[in-house]
C-alpha cells in the first residue's frame, strides 16, 4: 500500500518537527522526501521567529522591574552610564536640586563623596595644589613626606624672622656704640641710654 503524499503545510510542520529534534538535513530529506533547498528557508524562518519570541519574553520579564524603579534608582543608573547632572535633570524631568541630591548619594555609594566635597570647597585652589603635586613628583617626594616639607618651610619662615630681628638688634647696638663714642669725646660726664648692661654705668 503506497503512502499518502503530504501537502505543503504538512511537509512544513514535519520539517520543523524534525529540525527541532536536531535531525540533519540529510535525515530530513530522507524522512520528509524533500530537497535541502526546501528545508533551508523553513528552518531559517523558524529560527527567526524563535529569536523574536525569546527577545519578547526577556522584555516582558524586565518590564515590571523597570517600572518599579524609583526616581533615585533611575538617576543612579544614568550616573553609572556617565550622564551629567543637567542631563539627568532633563531626562527624569526633575529639579536641579533633586538631581544634585541624587548625584551626592551616588558618589557616597561609590565612595567618592569626600572627593566631591573637597572639590566644592577648594575648586579655586586646585591649580596651586596641582603645582605642589608637580613639585613633589619632580623632587621624588612622596605624599607621606609632605608634612616634613611643610614643617621645614615653617622653620624657614621662623628663621627669616629671627634674622630680621637680629639685624635690627645689631643696628640698635651700633647706634648705642656711636652715642657712647661721642660722649667719651666730651668733658662732661657721658649720658648713656637706658637698658644697657650694668658694667656700662660704672666709672
Contact map, one row per residue, 1 for C-alpha under 8 A:
11100000000000000000000000000000000000000000000000000000000000000000000000000000000000000000000000000000000000000000000000000000000000000000000000000000000000000000000000000000000000000000000000000000000
11110000000000000000000000000000000000000000000000000000000000000000000000000000000000000000000000000000000000000000000000000000000000000000000000000000000000000000000000000000000000000000000000000000000
11111000000000000000000000000000000000000000000000000000000000000000000000000000000000000000000000000000000000000000000000000000000000000000000000000000000000000000000000000000000000000000000000000000000
01111100000000000000000000000000000000000000000000000000000000000000000000000000000000000000000000000000000000000000000000000000000000000000000000000000000000000000000000000000000000000000000000000000000
00111110000000000000000000000000000000000000000000000000000000000000000000000000000000000000000000000000000000000000000000000000000000000000000000000000000000000000000000000000000000000000000000000000000
00011111111000000000000000000000000000000000000000000000000000000000000000000000000000000000000000000000000000000000000000000000000000000000000000000000000000000000000000000000000000000000000000000000000
00001111111000000000000000000000000000000000000000000000000000000000000000000000000000000000000000000000000000000000000000000000000000000000000000000000000000000000000000000000000000000000000000000000000
00000111111100000000000000000000000000000000000000000000000000000000000000000000000000000000000000000000000000000000000000000000000000000000000000000000000000000000000000000000000000000000000000000000000
00000111111110000000000000000000000000000000000000000000000000000000000000000000000000000000000000000000000000000000000000000000000000000000000000000000000000000000000000000000000000000000000000000000000
00000111111111000000000000000000000000000000000000000000000000000000000000000000000000000000000000000000000000000000000000000000000000000000000000000000000000000000000000000000000000000000000000000000000
00000111111111100000000000000001000000000000000000000000000000000000000000000000000000000000000000000000000000000000000000000000000000000000000000000000000000000000000000000000000000000000000000000000000
00000001111111110000000000000000000000000100000000000000000000000000000000000000000000000000000000000000000000000000000000000000000000000000000000000000000000000000000000000000000000000000000000000000000
00000000111111111000000000000000000000000000000000000000000000000000000000000000000000000000000000000000000000000000000000000000000000000000000000000000000000000000000000000000000000000000000000000000000
00000000011111111100000000000001000000000000000000000000000000000000000000000000000000000000000000000000000000000000000000000000000000000000000000000000000000000000000000000000000000000000000000000000000
00000000001111111110000000010001000000100110000000000000000000000000000000000000000000000000000000000000000000000000000000000000000000000000000000000000000000000000000000000000000000000000000000000000000
00000000000111111111000000000000000000000110010000000000000000000000000000000000000000000000000000000000000000000000000000000000000000000000000000000000000000000000000000000000000000000000000000000000000
00000000000011111111100000000000000000000000000000000000000000000000000000000000000000000000000000000000000000000000000000000000000000000000000000000000000000000000000000000000000000000000000000000000000
00000000000001111111111000010000000000000000000000000000000000000000000000000000000000000000000000000000000000000000000000000000000000000000000000000000000000000000000000000000000000000000000000000000000
00000000000000111111111100010000000000000010000000000000000000000000000000000000000000000000000000000000000000000000000000000000000000000000000000000000000000000000000000000000000000000000000000000000000
00000000000000011111111000000000000000000000000000000000000000000000000000000000000000000000000000000000000000000000000000000000000000000000000000000000000000000000000000000000000000000000000000000000000
00000000000000001111111000000000000000000000000000000000000000000000000000000000000000000000000000000000000000000000000000000000000000000000000000000000000000000000000000000000000000000000000000000000000
00000000000000000111111100000000000000000000000000000000000000000000000000000000000000000000000000000000000000000000000000000000000000000000000000000000000000000000000000000000000000000000000000000000000
00000000000000000111111110110000000000000000000000000000000000000000000000000000000000000000000000000000000000000000000000000000000000000000000000000000000000000000000000000000000000000000000000000000000
00000000000000000010011111110000000000000000000000000000000000000000000000000000000000000000000000000000000000000000000000000000000000000000000000000000000000000000000000000000000000000000000000000000000
00000000000000000000001111111000000100100000000000000000000000000000000000000000000000000000000000000000000000000000000000000000000000000000000000000000000000000000000000000000000000000000000000000000000
00000000000000000000000111111100000100000000000000000000000000000000000000000000000000000000000000000000000000000000000000000000000000000000000000000000000000000000000000000000000000000000000000000000000
00000000000000000000001111111110000000000000000000000000000000000000000000000000000000000000000000000000000000000000000000000000000000000000000000000000000000000000000000000000000000000000000000000000000
00000000000000100110001111111111110000100000000000000000000000000000000000000000000000000000000000000000000000000000000000000000000000000000000000000000000000000000000000000000000000000000000000000000000
00000000000000000000000011111111111100100000000000000000000000000000000000000000000000000000000000000000000000000000000000000000000000000000000000000000000000000000000000000000000000000000000000000000000
00000000000000000000000001111111110000000000000000000000000000000000000000000000000000000000000000000000000000000000000000000000000000000000000000000000000000000000000000000000000000000000000000000000000
00000000000000000000000000111111100000000000000000000000000000000000000000000000000000000000000000000000000000000000000000000000000000000000000000000000000000000000000000000000000000000000000000000000000
00000000001001100000000000011111110000000000000000000000000000000000000000000000000000000000000000000000000000000000000000000000000000000000000000000000000000000000000000000000000000000000000000000000000
00000000000000000000000000011111111000000000000000000000000000000000000000000000000000000000000000000000000000000000000000000000000000000000000000000000000000000000000000000000000000000000000000000000000
00000000000000000000000000011101111101100000000000000000000000000000000000000000000000000000000000000000000000000000000000000000000000000000000000000000000000000000000000000000000000000000000000000000000
00000000000000000000000000001000111111100000000000000000000000000000000000000000000000000000000000000000000000000000000000000000000000000000000000000000000000000000000000000000000000000000000000000000000
00000000000000000000000011001000011111110000000000000000000000000000000000000000000000000000000000000000000000000000000000000000000000000000000000000000000000000000000000000000000000000000000000000000000
00000000000000000000000000000000001111111000000000000000000000000000000000000000000000000000000000000000000000000000000000000000000000000000000000000000000000000000000000000000000000000000000000000000000
00000000000000000000000000000000011111111100000000000000000000000000000000000000000000000000000000000000000000000000000000000000000000000000000000000000000000000000000000000000000000000000000000000000000
00000000000000100000000010011000011111111110000000000000000000000000000000000000000000000000000000000000000000000000000000000000000000000000000000000000000000000000000000000000000000000000000000000000000
00000000000000000000000000000000000111111111000000000000000000000000000000000000000000000000000000000000000000000000000000000000000000000000000000000000000000000000000000000000000000000000000000000000000
00000000000000000000000000000000000011111111100000000000000000000000000000000000000000000000000000000000000000000000000000000000000000000000000000000000000000000000000000000000000000000000000000000000000
00000000000100110000000000000000000001111111110000000000000000000000000000000000000000000000000000000000000000000000000000000000000000000000000000000000000000000000000000000000000000000000000000000000000
00000000000000110010000000000000000000111111111000000000000000000000000000000000000000000000000000000000000000000000000000000000000000000000000000000000000000000000000000000000000000000000000000000000000
00000000000000000000000000000000000000011111111100000000000000000000000000000000000000000000000000000000000000000000000000000000000000000000000000000000000000000000000000000000000000000000000000000000000
00000000000000000000000000000000000000001111111110000000000000000000000000000000000000000000000000000000000000000000000000000000000000000000000000000000000000000000000000000000000000000000000000000000000
00000000000000010000000000000000000000000111111111000000000000000000000000000000000000000000000000000000000000000000000000000000000000000000000000000000000000000000000000000000000000000000000000000000000
00000000000000000000000000000000000000000011111111100000000000000000000000000000000000000000000000000000000000000000000000000000000000000000000000000000000000000000000000000000000000000000000000000000000
00000000000000000000000000000000000000000001111111110000000000000000000000000000000000000000000000000000000000000000000000000000000000000000000000000000000000000000000000000000000000000000000000000000000
00000000000000000000000000000000000000000000111111111000000000000000000000000000000000000000000000000000000000000000000000000000000000000000000000000000000000000000000000000000000000000000000000000000000
00000000000000000000000000000000000000000000011111111100000000000000000000000000000000000000000000000000000000000000000000000000000000000000000000000000000000000000000000000000000000000000000000000000000
00000000000000000000000000000000000000000000001111111110000000000000000000000000000000000000000000000000000000000000000000000000000000000000000000000000000000000000000000000000000000000000000000000000000
00000000000000000000000000000000000000000000000111111111000000000000000000000000000000000000000000000000000000000000000000000000000000000000000000000000000000000000000000000000000000000000000000000000000
00000000000000000000000000000000000000000000000011111111100000000000000000000000000000000000000000000000000000000000000000000000000000000000000000000000000000000000000000000000000000000000000000000000000
00000000000000000000000000000000000000000000000001111111110000000000000000000000000000000000000000000000000000000000000000000000000000000000000000000000000000000000000000000000000000000000000000000000000
00000000000000000000000000000000000000000000000000111111111000000000000000000000000000000000000000000000000000000000000000000000000000000000000000000000000000000000000000000000000000000000000000000000000
00000000000000000000000000000000000000000000000000011111111100000000000000000000000000000000000000000000000000000000000000000000000000000000000000000000000000000000000000000000000000000000000000000000000
00000000000000000000000000000000000000000000000000001111111110000000000000000000000000000000000000000000000000000000000000000000000000000000000000000000000000000000000000000000000000000000000000000000000
00000000000000000000000000000000000000000000000000000111111111000000000000000000000000000000000000000000000000000000000000000000000000000000000000000000000000000000000000000000000000000000000000000000000
00000000000000000000000000000000000000000000000000000011111111100000000000000000000000000000000000000000000000000000000000000000000000000000000000000000000000000000000000000000000000000000000000000000000
00000000000000000000000000000000000000000000000000000001111111110000000000000000000000000000000000000000000000000000000000000000000000000000000000000000000000000000000000000000000000000000000000000000000
00000000000000000000000000000000000000000000000000000000111111111000000000000000000000000000000000000000000000000000000000000000000000000000000000000000000000000000000000000000000000000000000000000000000
00000000000000000000000000000000000000000000000000000000011111111100000000000000000000000000000000000000000000000000000000000000000000000000000000000000000000000000000000000000000000000000000000000000000
00000000000000000000000000000000000000000000000000000000001111111110000000000000000000000000000000000000000000000000000000000000000000000000000000000000000000000000000000000000000000000000000000000000000
00000000000000000000000000000000000000000000000000000000000111111111000000000000000000000000000000000000000000000000000000000000000000000000000000000000000000000000000000000000000000000000000000000000000
00000000000000000000000000000000000000000000000000000000000011111111100000000000000000000000000000000000000000000000000000000000000000000000000000000000000000000000000000000000000000000000000000000000000
00000000000000000000000000000000000000000000000000000000000001111111100000000000000000000000000000000000000000000000000000000000000000000000000000000000000000000000000000000000000000000000000000000000000
00000000000000000000000000000000000000000000000000000000000000111111100000000000000000000000000000000000000000000000000000000000000000000000000000000000000000000000000000000000000000000000000000000000000
00000000000000000000000000000000000000000000000000000000000000011111110000000000000000000000000000000000000000000000000000000000000000000000000000000000000000000000000000000000000000000000000000000000000
00000000000000000000000000000000000000000000000000000000000000001111111011000000000000000000000000000000000000000000000000000000000000000000000000000000000000000000000000000000000000000000000000000000000
00000000000000000000000000000000000000000000000000000000000000000001111111000000000000000000000000000000000000000000000000000000000000000000000000000000000000000000000000000000000000000000000000000000000
00000000000000000000000000000000000000000000000000000000000000000000111111100000000000000001000000000000000000000000000000000000000000000000000000000000000000000000000000000000000000000000000000000000000
00000000000000000000000000000000000000000000000000000000000000000000011111110000000000000000000000000100000000000000000000000000000000000000000000000000000000000000000000000000000000000000000000000000000
00000000000000000000000000000000000000000000000000000000000000000000111111111000000000000000000000000000000000000000000000000000000000000000000000000000000000000000000000000000000000000000000000000000000
00000000000000000000000000000000000000000000000000000000000000000000111111111100000000000001000000000000000000000000000000000000000000000000000000000000000000000000000000000000000000000000000000000000000
00000000000000000000000000000000000000000000000000000000000000000000001111111110000000010001000000100110000000000000000000000000000000000000000000000000000000000000000000000000000000000000000000000000000
00000000000000000000000000000000000000000000000000000000000000000000000111111111000000000000000000000110010000000000000000000000000000000000000000000000000000000000000000000000000000000000000000000000000
00000000000000000000000000000000000000000000000000000000000000000000000011111111100000000000000000000000000000000000000000000000000000000000000000000000000000000000000000000000000000000000000000000000000
00000000000000000000000000000000000000000000000000000000000000000000000001111111111000010000000000000000000000000000000000000000000000000000000000000000000000000000000000000000000000000000000000000000000
00000000000000000000000000000000000000000000000000000000000000000000000000111111111100010000000000000010010000000000000000000000000000000000000000000000000000000000000000000000000000000000000000000000000
00000000000000000000000000000000000000000000000000000000000000000000000000011111111000000000000000000000000000000000000000000000000000000000000000000000000000000000000000000000000000000000000000000000000
00000000000000000000000000000000000000000000000000000000000000000000000000001111111000000000000000000000000000000000000000000000000000000000000000000000000000000000000000000000000000000000000000000000000
00000000000000000000000000000000000000000000000000000000000000000000000000000111111100000000000000000000000000000000000000000000000000000000000000000000000000000000000000000000000000000000000000000000000
00000000000000000000000000000000000000000000000000000000000000000000000000000111111110110000000000000000000000000000000000000000000000000000000000000000000000000000000000000000000000000000000000000000000
00000000000000000000000000000000000000000000000000000000000000000000000000000010011111110000000000000000000000000000000000000000000000000000000000000000000000000000000000000000000000000000000000000000000
00000000000000000000000000000000000000000000000000000000000000000000000000000000001111111000000100110010000000000000000000000000000000000000000000000000000000000000000000000000000000000000000000000000000
00000000000000000000000000000000000000000000000000000000000000000000000000000000000111111100000100100000000000000000000000000000000000000000000000000000000000000000000000000000000000000000000000000000000
00000000000000000000000000000000000000000000000000000000000000000000000000000000001111111110000000000000000000000000000000000000000000000000000000000000000000000000000000000000000000000000000000000000000
00000000000000000000000000000000000000000000000000000000000000000000000000100110001111111111100000100000000000000000000000000000000000000000000000000000000000000000000000000000000000000000000000000000000
00000000000000000000000000000000000000000000000000000000000000000000000000000000000011111111111100100000000000000000000000000000000000000000000000000000000000000000000000000000000000000000000000000000000
00000000000000000000000000000000000000000000000000000000000000000000000000000000000001111111110000000000000000000000000000000000000000000000000000000000000000000000000000000000000000000000000000000000000
00000000000000000000000000000000000000000000000000000000000000000000000000000000000000111111100000000000000000000000000000000000000000000000000000000000000000000000000000000000000000000000000000000000000
00000000000000000000000000000000000000000000000000000000000000000000001001100000000000011111110000000000000000000000000000000000000000000000000000000000000000000000000000000000000000000000000000000000000
00000000000000000000000000000000000000000000000000000000000000000000000000000000000000011111111000000000000000000000000000000000000000000000000000000000000000000000000000000000000000000000000000000000000
00000000000000000000000000000000000000000000000000000000000000000000000000000000000000001101111101100000000000000000000000000000000000000000000000000000000000000000000000000000000000000000000000000000000
00000000000000000000000000000000000000000000000000000000000000000000000000000000000000001000111111100000000000000000000000000000000000000000000000000000000000000000000000000000000000000000000000000000000
00000000000000000000000000000000000000000000000000000000000000000000000000000000000011001000011111110000000000000000000000000000000000000000000000000000000000000000000000000000000000000000000000000000000
00000000000000000000000000000000000000000000000000000000000000000000000000000000000000000000001111111000000000000000000000000000000000000000000000000000000000000000000000000000000000000000000000000000000
00000000000000000000000000000000000000000000000000000000000000000000000000000000000000000000011111111100000000000000000000000000000000000000000000000000000000000000000000000000000000000000000000000000000
00000000000000000000000000000000000000000000000000000000000000000000000000100000000011011000011111111110000000000000000000000000000000000000000000000000000000000000000000000000000000000000000000000000000
00000000000000000000000000000000000000000000000000000000000000000000000000000000000010000000000111111111000000000000000000000000000000000000000000000000000000000000000000000000000000000000000000000000000
00000000000000000000000000000000000000000000000000000000000000000000000000000000000000000000000011111111100000000000000000000000000000000000000000000000000000000000000000000000000000000000000000000000000
00000000000000000000000000000000000000000000000000000000000000000000000100110000000000000000000001111111110000000000000000000000000000000000000000000000000000000000000000000000000000000000000000000000000
00000000000000000000000000000000000000000000000000000000000000000000000000110010000010000000000000111111111000000000000000000000000000000000000000000000000000000000000000000000000000000000000000000000000
00000000000000000000000000000000000000000000000000000000000000000000000000000000000000000000000000011111111100001000000000000000000000000000000000000000000000000000000000000000000000000000000000000000000
00000000000000000000000000000000000000000000000000000000000000000000000000000000000000000000000000001111111110001000000000000000000000000000000000000000000000000000000000000000000000000000000000000000000
00000000000000000000000000000000000000000000000000000000000000000000000000010010000000000000000000000111111111000000000000000000000000000000000000000000000000000000000000000000000000000000000000000000000
00000000000000000000000000000000000000000000000000000000000000000000000000000000000000000000000000000011111111111001000000000000000000000000000000000000000000000000000000000000000000000000000000000000000
00000000000000000000000000000000000000000000000000000000000000000000000000000000000000000000000000000001111111111100000000000000000000000000000000000000000000000000000000000000000000000000000000000000000
00000000000000000000000000000000000000000000000000000000000000000000000000000000000000000000000000000000111111110000000000000000000000000000000000000000000000000000000000000000000000000000000000000000000
00000000000000000000000000000000000000000000000000000000000000000000000000000000000000000000000000000000011111111000000000000000000000000000000000000000000000000000000000000000000000000000000000000000000
00000000000000000000000000000000000000000000000000000000000000000000000000000000000000000000000000000000001111111100000000000000000000000000000000000000000000000000000000000000000000000000000000000000000
00000000000000000000000000000000000000000000000000000000000000000000000000000000000000000000000000000000001111111111000000000000000000000000000000000000000000000000000000000000000000000000000000000000000
00000000000000000000000000000000000000000000000000000000000000000000000000000000000000000000000000000001101101111111100000000000000000000000000000000000000000000000000000000000000000000000000000000000000
00000000000000000000000000000000000000000000000000000000000000000000000000000000000000000000000000000000000100111111110000000000000000000000000000000000000000000000000000000000000000000000000000000000000
00000000000000000000000000000000000000000000000000000000000000000000000000000000000000000000000000000000000000011111111000000000000000000000000000000000000000000000000000000000000000000000000000000000000
00000000000000000000000000000000000000000000000000000000000000000000000000000000000000000000000000000000001000011111111100000000000000000000000000000000000000000000000000000000000000000000000000000000000
00000000000000000000000000000000000000000000000000000000000000000000000000000000000000000000000000000000000000001111111110000000000000000000000000000000000000000000000000000000000000000000000000000000000
00000000000000000000000000000000000000000000000000000000000000000000000000000000000000000000000000000000000000000111111111100000000000000000000000000000000000000000000000000000000000000000000000000000000
00000000000000000000000000000000000000000000000000000000000000000000000000000000000000000000000000000000000000000011111111100000000000000000000000000000000000000000000000000000000000000000000000000000000
00000000000000000000000000000000000000000000000000000000000000000000000000000000000000000000000000000000000000000001111111100000000000000000000000000000000000000000000000000000000000000000000000000000000
00000000000000000000000000000000000000000000000000000000000000000000000000000000000000000000000000000000000000000000111111100000000000000000000000000000000000000000000000000000000000000000000000000000000
00000000000000000000000000000000000000000000000000000000000000000000000000000000000000000000000000000000000000000000011111111100000000000000000000000000000000000000000000000000000000000000000000000000000
00000000000000000000000000000000000000000000000000000000000000000000000000000000000000000000000000000000000000000000011111111100000000000000000000000000000000000000000000000000000000000000000000000000000
00000000000000000000000000000000000000000000000000000000000000000000000000000000000000000000000000000000000000000000000001111110000000000000000000000000000000000000000000000000000000000000000000000000000
00000000000000000000000000000000000000000000000000000000000000000000000000000000000000000000000000000000000000000000000001111111100000000000000000000000000000000000000000000000000000000000000000000000000
00000000000000000000000000000000000000000000000000000000000000000000000000000000000000000000000000000000000000000000000001111111110000000000000000000000000000000000000000000000000000000000000000000000000
00000000000000000000000000000000000000000000000000000000000000000000000000000000000000000000000000000000000000000000000000011111111000000000000000000000000000000000000000000000000000000000000000000000000
00000000000000000000000000000000000000000000000000000000000000000000000000000000000000000000000000000000000000000000000000001111111100000000000000000000000000000000000000000000000000000000000000000000000
00000000000000000000000000000000000000000000000000000000000000000000000000000000000000000000000000000000000000000000000000001111111110000000000000000000000000000000000000000000000000000000000000000000000
00000000000000000000000000000000000000000000000000000000000000000000000000000000000000000000000000000000000000000000000000000111111111000000000000000000000000000000000000000000000000000000000000000000000
00000000000000000000000000000000000000000000000000000000000000000000000000000000000000000000000000000000000000000000000000000011111111100000000000000000000000000000000000000000000000000000000000000000000
00000000000000000000000000000000000000000000000000000000000000000000000000000000000000000000000000000000000000000000000000000001111111110000000000000000000000000000000000000000000000000000000000000000000
00000000000000000000000000000000000000000000000000000000000000000000000000000000000000000000000000000000000000000000000000000000111111111000000000000000000000000000000000000000000000000000000000000000000
00000000000000000000000000000000000000000000000000000000000000000000000000000000000000000000000000000000000000000000000000000000011111111100000000000000000000000000000000000000000000000000000000000000000
00000000000000000000000000000000000000000000000000000000000000000000000000000000000000000000000000000000000000000000000000000000001111111110000000000000000000000000000000000000000000000000000000000000000
00000000000000000000000000000000000000000000000000000000000000000000000000000000000000000000000000000000000000000000000000000000000111111111111000000000000000000000000000000000000000000000000000000000000
00000000000000000000000000000000000000000000000000000000000000000000000000000000000000000000000000000000000000000000000000000000000011111111110000000000000000000000000000000000000000000000000000000000000
00000000000000000000000000000000000000000000000000000000000000000000000000000000000000000000000000000000000000000000000000000000000001111111100000000000000000000000000000000000000000000000000000000000000
00000000000000000000000000000000000000000000000000000000000000000000000000000000000000000000000000000000000000000000000000000000000000111111100000000000000000000000000000000000000000000000000000000000000
00000000000000000000000000000000000000000000000000000000000000000000000000000000000000000000000000000000000000000000000000000000000000011111110000000000000000000000000000000000000000000000000000000000000
00000000000000000000000000000000000000000000000000000000000000000000000000000000000000000000000000000000000000000000000000000000000000011111111011000000000000000000000000000000000000000000000000000000000
00000000000000000000000000000000000000000000000000000000000000000000000000000000000000000000000000000000000000000000000000000000000000011001111111000000000000000000000000000000000000000000000000000000000
00000000000000000000000000000000000000000000000000000000000000000000000000000000000000000000000000000000000000000000000000000000000000010000111111000000000000000000000000000000000000000000000000000000000
00000000000000000000000000000000000000000000000000000000000000000000000000000000000000000000000000000000000000000000000000000000000000000000011111100000000000000000000000000000000000000000000000000000000
00000000000000000000000000000000000000000000000000000000000000000000000000000000000000000000000000000000000000000000000000000000000000000000111111111000000000000000000000000000000000000000000000000000000
00000000000000000000000000000000000000000000000000000000000000000000000000000000000000000000000000000000000000000000000000000000000000000000111111111100000000000000000000000000000000000000000000000000000
00000000000000000000000000000000000000000000000000000000000000000000000000000000000000000000000000000000000000000000000000000000000000000000000111111110000000000000000000000000000000000000000000000000000
00000000000000000000000000000000000000000000000000000000000000000000000000000000000000000000000000000000000000000000000000000000000000000000000011111111000000000000000000000000000000000000000000000000000
00000000000000000000000000000000000000000000000000000000000000000000000000000000000000000000000000000000000000000000000000000000000000000000000011111111100000000000000000000000000000000000000000000000000
00000000000000000000000000000000000000000000000000000000000000000000000000000000000000000000000000000000000000000000000000000000000000000000000001111111110000000000000000000000000000000000000000000000000
00000000000000000000000000000000000000000000000000000000000000000000000000000000000000000000000000000000000000000000000000000000000000000000000000111111111000000000000000000000000000000000000000000000000
00000000000000000000000000000000000000000000000000000000000000000000000000000000000000000000000000000000000000000000000000000000000000000000000000011111111100000000000000000000000000000000000000000000000
00000000000000000000000000000000000000000000000000000000000000000000000000000000000000000000000000000000000000000000000000000000000000000000000000001111111110000000000000000000000000000000000000000000000
00000000000000000000000000000000000000000000000000000000000000000000000000000000000000000000000000000000000000000000000000000000000000000000000000000111111111000000000000000000000000000000000000000000000
00000000000000000000000000000000000000000000000000000000000000000000000000000000000000000000000000000000000000000000000000000000000000000000000000000011111111100000000000000000000000000000000000000000000
00000000000000000000000000000000000000000000000000000000000000000000000000000000000000000000000000000000000000000000000000000000000000000000000000000001111111110000000000000000000000000000000000000000000
00000000000000000000000000000000000000000000000000000000000000000000000000000000000000000000000000000000000000000000000000000000000000000000000000000000111111111000000000000000000000000000000000000000000
00000000000000000000000000000000000000000000000000000000000000000000000000000000000000000000000000000000000000000000000000000000000000000000000000000000011111111100000000000000000000000000000000000000000
00000000000000000000000000000000000000000000000000000000000000000000000000000000000000000000000000000000000000000000000000000000000000000000000000000000001111111110000000000000000000000000000000000000000
00000000000000000000000000000000000000000000000000000000000000000000000000000000000000000000000000000000000000000000000000000000000000000000000000000000000111111111000000000000000000000000000000000000000
00000000000000000000000000000000000000000000000000000000000000000000000000000000000000000000000000000000000000000000000000000000000000000000000000000000000011111111100000000000000000000000000000000000000
00000000000000000000000000000000000000000000000000000000000000000000000000000000000000000000000000000000000000000000000000000000000000000000000000000000000001111111110000000000000000000000000000000000000
00000000000000000000000000000000000000000000000000000000000000000000000000000000000000000000000000000000000000000000000000000000000000000000000000000000000000111111111000000000000000000000000000000000000
00000000000000000000000000000000000000000000000000000000000000000000000000000000000000000000000000000000000000000000000000000000000000000000000000000000000000011111111100000000000000000000000000000000000
00000000000000000000000000000000000000000000000000000000000000000000000000000000000000000000000000000000000000000000000000000000000000000000000000000000000000001111111110000000000000000000000000000000000
00000000000000000000000000000000000000000000000000000000000000000000000000000000000000000000000000000000000000000000000000000000000000000000000000000000000000000111111111000000000000000000000000000000000
00000000000000000000000000000000000000000000000000000000000000000000000000000000000000000000000000000000000000000000000000000000000000000000000000000000000000000011111111100000000000000000000000000000000
00000000000000000000000000000000000000000000000000000000000000000000000000000000000000000000000000000000000000000000000000000000000000000000000000000000000000000001111111110000000000000000000000000000000
00000000000000000000000000000000000000000000000000000000000000000000000000000000000000000000000000000000000000000000000000000000000000000000000000000000000000000000111111111000000000000000000000000000000
00000000000000000000000000000000000000000000000000000000000000000000000000000000000000000000000000000000000000000000000000000000000000000000000000000000000000000000011111111100000000000000000000000000000
00000000000000000000000000000000000000000000000000000000000000000000000000000000000000000000000000000000000000000000000000000000000000000000000000000000000000000000001111111110000000000000000000000000000
00000000000000000000000000000000000000000000000000000000000000000000000000000000000000000000000000000000000000000000000000000000000000000000000000000000000000000000000111111111000000000000000000000000000
00000000000000000000000000000000000000000000000000000000000000000000000000000000000000000000000000000000000000000000000000000000000000000000000000000000000000000000000011111111100000000000000000000000000
00000000000000000000000000000000000000000000000000000000000000000000000000000000000000000000000000000000000000000000000000000000000000000000000000000000000000000000000001111111110000000000000000000000000
00000000000000000000000000000000000000000000000000000000000000000000000000000000000000000000000000000000000000000000000000000000000000000000000000000000000000000000000000111111111000000000000000000000000
00000000000000000000000000000000000000000000000000000000000000000000000000000000000000000000000000000000000000000000000000000000000000000000000000000000000000000000000000011111111100000000000010000000000
00000000000000000000000000000000000000000000000000000000000000000000000000000000000000000000000000000000000000000000000000000000000000000000000000000000000000000000000000001111111110000000000000000000000
00000000000000000000000000000000000000000000000000000000000000000000000000000000000000000000000000000000000000000000000000000000000000000000000000000000000000000000000000000111111111000000000000000000000
00000000000000000000000000000000000000000000000000000000000000000000000000000000000000000000000000000000000000000000000000000000000000000000000000000000000000000000000000000011111111100000000100000000000
00000000000000000000000000000000000000000000000000000000000000000000000000000000000000000000000000000000000000000000000000000000000000000000000000000000000000000000000000000001111111110000010100000000000
00000000000000000000000000000000000000000000000000000000000000000000000000000000000000000000000000000000000000000000000000000000000000000000000000000000000000000000000000000000111111111000000000000000000
00000000000000000000000000000000000000000000000000000000000000000000000000000000000000000000000000000000000000000000000000000000000000000000000000000000000000000000000000000000011111111100000000000000000
00000000000000000000000000000000000000000000000000000000000000000000000000000000000000000000000000000000000000000000000000000000000000000000000000000000000000000000000000000000001111111101111000000000000
00000000000000000000000000000000000000000000000000000000000000000000000000000000000000000000000000000000000000000000000000000000000000000000000000000000000000000000000000000000000111111110010000000000000
00000000000000000000000000000000000000000000000000000000000000000000000000000000000000000000000000000000000000000000000000000000000000000000000000000000000000000000000000000000000011111110000000000000000
00000000000000000000000000000000000000000000000000000000000000000000000000000000000000000000000000000000000000000000000000000000000000000000000000000000000000000000000000000000000001111111110000000000000
00000000000000000000000000000000000000000000000000000000000000000000000000000000000000000000000000000000000000000000000000000000000000000000000000000000000000000000000000000000000000011111100000000000000
00000000000000000000000000000000000000000000000000000000000000000000000000000000000000000000000000000000000000000000000000000000000000000000000000000000000000000000000000000000000000100111110000000000000
00000000000000000000000000000000000000000000000000000000000000000000000000000000000000000000000000000000000000000000000000000000000000000000000000000000000000000000000000000000000000100111111000000000000
00000000000000000000000000000000000000000000000000000000000000000000000000000000000000000000000000000000000000000000000000000000000000000000000000000000000000000000000000000000000100110101111100000000000
00000000000000000000000000000000000000000000000000000000000000000000000000000000000000000000000000000000000000000000000000000000000000000000000000000000000000000000000000000000000000100000111110000000000
00000000000000000000000000000000000000000000000000000000000000000000000000000000000000000000000000000000000000000000000000000000000000000000000000000000000000000000000000000000001100000000011111000000100
00000000000000000000000000000000000000000000000000000000000000000000000000000000000000000000000000000000000000000000000000000000000000000000000000000000000000000000000000000001000000000000001111110000000
00000000000000000000000000000000000000000000000000000000000000000000000000000000000000000000000000000000000000000000000000000000000000000000000000000000000000000000000000000000000000000000000111110000000
00000000000000000000000000000000000000000000000000000000000000000000000000000000000000000000000000000000000000000000000000000000000000000000000000000000000000000000000000000000000000000000000011111000000
00000000000000000000000000000000000000000000000000000000000000000000000000000000000000000000000000000000000000000000000000000000000000000000000000000000000000000000000000000000000000000000000011111101000
00000000000000000000000000000000000000000000000000000000000000000000000000000000000000000000000000000000000000000000000000000000000000000000000000000000000000000000000000000000000000000000000000111111100
00000000000000000000000000000000000000000000000000000000000000000000000000000000000000000000000000000000000000000000000000000000000000000000000000000000000000000000000000000000000000000000000000011111110
00000000000000000000000000000000000000000000000000000000000000000000000000000000000000000000000000000000000000000000000000000000000000000000000000000000000000000000000000000000000000000000000000001111110
00000000000000000000000000000000000000000000000000000000000000000000000000000000000000000000000000000000000000000000000000000000000000000000000000000000000000000000000000000000000000000000000000011111110
00000000000000000000000000000000000000000000000000000000000000000000000000000000000000000000000000000000000000000000000000000000000000000000000000000000000000000000000000000000000000000000000100001111111
00000000000000000000000000000000000000000000000000000000000000000000000000000000000000000000000000000000000000000000000000000000000000000000000000000000000000000000000000000000000000000000000000000111111
00000000000000000000000000000000000000000000000000000000000000000000000000000000000000000000000000000000000000000000000000000000000000000000000000000000000000000000000000000000000000000000000000000000111
